[in-house]
């Protein structure tokens, strides 16, 4: 932990969609992505890539792209370690006409 969330999102953003498709992305997360700006980790927890994705992907820009491409986005959160990342994702995806859906399973088990 952290994991290459931004690398996975990059793969999803490069999928080919038919023009008339209803686009939906699901992300099940148990660890945040790289970068202290999105994972809240420093010091004790550490992050091998505290400045963010080693490939240069920016979660903030990726979420704006999901929204611009009209890709509905749902997160299934299995613990609280992803809260800082999800907050950043909301800030860059949500608008008056679009909201990212989060299913919180952190306290269901």
N, C-alpha and C positions, 0 to 999 in steps of 0.2 A: 504494500500500500504506500503511496498512491499507484494508480494504474494508468494505462495509456488510453484514457477516455477520448481525448482529442483525436488520436489515430483511428479509433473505431468510428467516431462521428464522421471523420473524413471519408472513410469507406462508404458510409451510408449516404453522404451527400453526393457521392459520385455514381450512385445507382442510376440506371436508365428507367424513366417512367414514361408510360404512354400519356399523351396529352390529356386524355379524358379521365385519367386515373384519380381515385381518391387516395391521397398519399398519407401513410401513417407510419411513424417510427415509434418503436418501444425500446426503452433502455431499462434493464434491471441493474441496479447499482448497489454494491456493497462496499465500494471504496471510491474516493474522489479521484479526479484527474491530477496530473502534474501541475505544479505551480502554486506557490504560497498565496497568490492572489485569489485562487479558487478553492484551495483545500484547507486553509487556515492552519496548516502544519508548519512548525518551525522548531528548532531546537531538538527536544527529546524525540519527537516522532520522526522527523526528517523527511526529506524528499530528495531522491537522487537528481531530480531536475527542478529545483526550486524556482527557476525562472520560467517554467512552463514546458510545454511539449518539446521534446528533443528534435522534432521535425518542424518546429516553428508554427504549428497550428494554434490558433487562438480560440478558446471556447466561446468568448464573447462574439466574435465574428461568425463562428459556425452557427450559433443559435440565431443570429440575425439572418443568416442564409436559409436555415430551415424555415423561418417565418416567411421570408421573401419568396421561397419556392412553394408556399402553401402546403408544407408538410406538417400534418398534425403530429404532436409530440407528447408521448406519455412516458413518465418515469415510474418504475416500481422500485421504491426505496425499501431496502431490507434492514437498514440500521441508521443511526444518526450521524455517522461519519461523513455523510454526503451533504449535510445541511448547508454548509457554506457554498459548495458547488451549485446546489440546486437554486440557491438564492441568486447567484450570478446568472444562471441559466434563465430564470424567470425574468430578471431585469433586462435581458437581451432578446427574449422571445415574445413576451407578453405585450399586448397592445389592447386598445379598447375593443377590438374585434376578434382577438385571438388570445387564448390562454393555454399555457402548458399544463397538462394534467399530471398530478402526482398522486399515486396510490401509496399510502404510507403503511408498510407492513412491519415497521420497526418495533412496534409494541404488540403485534398480533400473535407472536409466538413466544 
